[in-house]
Amino acid sequence: MSYNALFYFPLFILGVIAGFFYFTHLFKSVNAFGTDKGKVMRSMLIRLPIPIAAALIGSLAGVGGIISVLIGFTVFQIYFLVKVGTRLKKEVEEEAEKAAQEHSEKD
């Protein structure tokens, strides 16, 4: 077993944690501010130091550390977007069902 793998795994976890904080708080901001682009963009800029700090910590281990952090961040991003997309799809399908039922009741 390679010692490099043991060294880079905590940096991968750091990237996942940074992704968790970044995307969960960003989604809360989107829910709170709605479609107000200025507030959402400001919220994104406020949270920008989270992945930057994680990448800087990873840079202490060299390029491999930065890549480990970015892979962890990307893995969480994909997980989060699939989870949120699935939930939104379910909500849209439920709304479409309700609208179809209301439309059929009117006829």
Backbone as numpy.savetxt, mean C-alpha at the origin, in Angstrom:
# Nx Ny Nz CAx CAy CAz Cx Cy Cz
23.50 -22.67 3.88 22.66 -21.49 3.88 23.55 -20.25 3.88
23.18 -19.31 3.07 24.00 -18.12 2.91 23.69 -17.11 4.03
24.74 -16.51 4.55 24.56 -15.48 5.57 23.97 -14.20 4.99
24.16 -13.98 3.69 23.57 -12.80 3.06 22.05 -12.83 3.13
21.47 -14.00 2.94 20.02 -14.13 3.01 19.53 -13.77 4.41
20.24 -14.20 5.43 19.86 -13.86 6.80 20.01 -12.37 7.07
20.95 -11.75 6.41 21.20 -10.33 6.60 20.15 -9.47 5.88
19.74 -9.90 4.68 18.81 -9.10 3.89 17.35 -9.34 4.25
17.04 -10.46 4.89 15.65 -10.72 5.25 15.06 -9.66 6.19
15.76 -9.23 7.24 15.21 -8.16 8.08 14.98 -6.85 7.29
15.81 -6.60 6.30 15.60 -5.41 5.48 14.36 -5.56 4.60
14.09 -6.78 4.14 12.85 -7.07 3.42 11.65 -6.80 4.32
11.72 -7.27 5.55 10.64 -7.03 6.52 10.49 -5.54 6.79
11.59 -4.82 6.86 11.54 -3.36 7.03 10.78 -2.72 5.87
11.02 -3.20 4.65 10.29 -2.68 3.49 8.80 -2.98 3.58
8.45 -4.17 4.05 7.03 -4.53 4.22 6.39 -3.62 5.27
7.08 -3.36 6.36 6.55 -2.48 7.41 6.40 -1.06 6.89
7.38 -0.58 6.14 7.28 0.76 5.56 6.10 0.84 4.60
5.90 -0.19 3.81 4.75 -0.24 2.91 3.44 -0.23 3.67
3.40 -0.98 4.78 2.19 -1.01 5.61 1.83 0.39 6.10
2.79 1.08 6.70 2.51 2.41 7.20 2.14 3.38 6.08
2.86 3.30 4.97 2.61 4.24 3.87 1.23 4.04 3.27
0.89 2.82 2.88 -0.34 2.60 2.14 -1.59 2.58 3.00
-1.50 2.07 4.22 -2.70 2.09 5.06 -3.07 3.53 5.43
-2.09 4.34 5.76 -2.38 5.73 6.11 -2.80 6.52 4.86
-2.23 6.21 3.73 -2.62 6.88 2.50 -4.08 6.56 2.16
-4.47 5.30 2.31 -5.85 4.93 2.01 -6.81 5.59 3.00
-6.40 5.72 4.26 -7.24 6.44 5.23 -7.40 7.89 4.81
-6.35 8.50 4.29 -6.44 9.89 3.83 -7.37 10.01 2.63
-7.29 9.05 1.72 -8.18 9.08 0.56 -9.63 8.97 1.01
-9.89 8.10 1.98 -11.25 7.97 2.51 -11.69 9.24 3.22
-10.78 9.89 3.93 -11.13 11.09 4.69 -11.31 12.31 3.79
-10.44 12.48 2.80 -10.47 13.68 1.97 -11.25 13.51 0.69
-11.59 12.29 0.33 -12.34 12.06 -0.89 -11.51 12.37 -2.13
-12.08 13.18 -3.00 -11.42 13.45 -4.27 -10.66 14.78 -4.27
-10.42 15.36 -3.11 -9.67 16.60 -3.03 -8.19 16.30 -3.30
-7.76 16.52 -4.54 -6.42 16.13 -4.96 -5.34 16.83 -4.16
-5.53 18.08 -3.82 -4.51 18.82 -3.09 -4.23 18.20 -1.73
-5.28 17.83 -1.00 -5.09 17.24 0.32 -4.48 15.85 0.23
-4.90 15.07 -0.77 -4.34 13.73 -0.92 -2.86 13.82 -1.30
-2.50 14.74 -2.20 -1.10 14.91 -2.58 -0.26 15.37 -1.39
-0.80 16.28 -0.59 -0.08 16.74 0.61 0.11 15.56 1.58
-0.90 14.72 1.69 -0.81 13.56 2.55 0.27 12.60 2.05
0.37 12.45 0.73 1.40 11.59 0.16 2.79 12.15 0.44
2.94 13.46 0.33 4.24 14.08 0.59 4.64 13.98 2.05
3.66 14.06 2.94 3.95 13.94 4.37 4.46 12.53 4.68
3.92 11.53 3.98 4.30 10.15 4.23 5.52 9.70 3.43
5.99 10.51 2.52 7.13 10.15 1.68 8.39 9.79 2.47
8.67 10.43 3.60 9.88 10.04 4.34 9.88 8.60 4.85
8.73 7.95 4.95 8.69 6.57 5.45 9.48 5.64 4.53
9.15 5.55 3.22 9.95 4.65 2.38 11.38 5.16 2.15
11.57 6.47 2.18 12.92 7.01 2.00 13.80 6.62 3.19
13.26 6.74 4.40 14.02 6.36 5.59 14.34 4.87 5.56
13.37 4.05 5.13 13.61 2.61 5.05 14.72 2.31 4.03
14.70 3.00 2.89 15.73 2.79 1.87 17.09 3.26 2.37
17.12 4.34 3.13 18.39 4.81 3.69 18.96 3.82 4.70
18.08 3.23 5.49 18.55 2.19 6.42 19.08 1.00 5.63
18.38 0.64 4.57 18.85 -0.45 3.73 20.16 -0.13 3.03
20.40 1.14 2.77 21.64 1.52 2.09 22.88 1.27 2.94
22.69 1.14 4.24 23.82 0.81 5.10 24.40 -0.56 4.74
23.55 -1.41 4.13 24.01 -2.74 3.72 24.41 -2.75 2.25
24.40 -1.60 1.63 24.79 -1.52 0.22 23.58 -1.60 -0.70
23.86 -1.81 -1.97 22.81 -1.85 -2.98 21.85 -3.00 -2.71
22.36 -4.12 -2.25 21.50 -5.27 -1.94 20.50 -4.95 -0.85
20.90 -4.14 0.11 19.98 -3.73 1.18 18.87 -2.85 0.66
19.22 -1.92 -0.22 18.20 -1.05 -0.81 17.21 -1.88 -1.63
17.74 -2.82 -2.40 16.88 -3.68 -3.21 15.97 -4.52 -2.32
16.49 -5.03 -1.22 15.68 -5.82 -0.29 14.53 -5.00 0.27
14.82 -3.76 0.67 13.78 -2.88 1.21 12.74 -2.57 0.13
13.19 -2.27 -1.07 12.25 -1.95 -2.14 11.40 -3.15 -2.54
11.97 -4.33 -2.51 11.18 -5.53 -2.82 10.12 -5.74 -1.73
10.49 -5.56 -0.47 9.51 -5.67 0.61 8.39 -4.65 0.47
8.76 -3.42 0.15 7.77 -2.35 -0.04 6.84 -2.70 -1.19
7.39 -3.20 -2.28 6.59 -3.54 -3.46 5.68 -4.74 -3.19
6.18 -5.72 -2.45 5.35 -6.88 -2.11 4.15 -6.43 -1.30
4.36 -5.56 -0.31 3.21 -5.08 0.46 2.29 -4.24 -0.41
2.83 -3.45 -1.29 2.00 -2.62 -2.18 1.08 -3.51 -3.02
1.62 -4.56 -3.60 0.81 -5.46 -4.41 -0.26 -6.13 -3.56
0.13 -6.63 -2.39 -0.84 -7.26 -1.47 -1.95 -6.28 -1.11
-1.58 -5.07 -0.75 -2.56 -4.08 -0.32 -3.51 -3.71 -1.46
-2.97 -3.49 -2.64 -3.81 -3.10 -3.77 -4.76 -4.22 -4.18
-4.31 -5.45 -4.12 -5.19 -6.58 -4.43 -6.29 -6.69 -3.38
-5.93 -6.52 -2.11 -6.91 -6.60 -1.03 -7.95 -5.49 -1.15
-7.51 -4.27 -1.36 -8.42 -3.14 -1.48 -9.26 -3.25 -2.76
-8.62 -3.67 -3.85 -9.35 -3.83 -5.11 -10.44 -4.88 -5.01
-10.15 -5.98 -4.32 -11.15 -7.03 -4.13 -12.32 -6.52 -3.31
-12.02 -5.76 -2.26 -13.09 -5.21 -1.42 -13.93 -4.21 -2.20
-13.28 -3.36 -2.98 -14.03 -2.37 -3.76 -14.88 -3.05 -4.83
-14.35 -4.10 -5.44 -15.11 -4.85 -6.44 -16.36 -5.45 -5.81
-16.21 -6.01 -4.61 -17.35 -6.59 -3.91 -18.40 -5.52 -3.61
-17.96 -4.34 -3.17 -18.88 -3.26 -2.87 -19.62 -2.79 -4.13
-18.91 -2.70 -5.23 -19.53 -2.28 -6.49 -20.55 -3.32 -6.95
-20.22 -4.59 -6.82 -21.16 -5.64 -7.20 -22.41 -5.61 -6.34
-22.25 -5.36 -5.04 -23.41 -5.25 -4.14 -24.28 -4.06 -4.53
-23.65 -2.93 -4.83 -24.41 -1.75 -5.25 -25.15 -2.00 -6.56
-24.50 -2.71 -7.48 -25.14 -3.02 -8.76 -26.32 -3.95 -8.54
-26.19 -4.90 -7.62 -27.29 -5.81 -7.30 -28.47 -5.04 -6.72
-28.18 -4.13 -5.79 -29.25 -3.32 -5.18 -29.94 -2.46 -6.24
-29.16 -1.87 -7.12 -29.74 -1.03 -8.16 -30.59 -1.87 -9.11
-30.14 -3.07 -9.43 -30.93 -3.95 -10.30 -32.23 -4.38 -9.62
-32.18 -4.65 -8.32 -33.38 -5.03 -7.59 -34.36 -3.86 -7.52
-33.87 -2.66 -7.26 -34.73 -1.49 -7.20 -35.35 -1.21 -8.57
-34.57 -1.41 -9.62 -35.07 -1.19 -10.96 -36.14 -2.21 -11.32
-35.94 -3.48 -10.92 -36.92 -4.51 -11.22 -38.19 -4.32 -10.40
-38.08 -3.76 -9.19 -39.27 -3.50 -8.36 -40.11 -2.37 -8.94
-39.47 -1.41 -9.59 -40.20 -0.29 -10.19 -40.99 -0.73 -11.41
-40.52 -1.76 -12.10 -41.21 -2.24 -13.32 -42.39 -3.06 -12.98
